[in-house]
Amino acid sequence: RHTTEGLGYEVPLRTGKPKAAQPDAGWSLFVLESLPGVGPKMARSLLEHFGSVLAVTTATEADLRKCPGVGPKTATG
């Protein structure tokens, strides 16, 4: 319903673990959404900008700030 009627926000993936049978199975988004202040939209933005969870988690504060949608509070959190 959210995707067809456009209710203005994405539904978080943190409702349950992704199934391992699917390729990538959404694990990258699942892991990033578990970080404080990171929702579904920001998780997608971080993955598009950095390419992997490892790159996001090892990025410096300055690198995180270069990603669209990441502010100072989220970058330091």
Summary of the structure (lengths in Angstrom):
residues: 77
radius of gyration: 13.2
end to end distance: 32.6
largest distance: 38.0
contacts: 171
relative contact order: 0.14
helix: 49%
strand: 0%
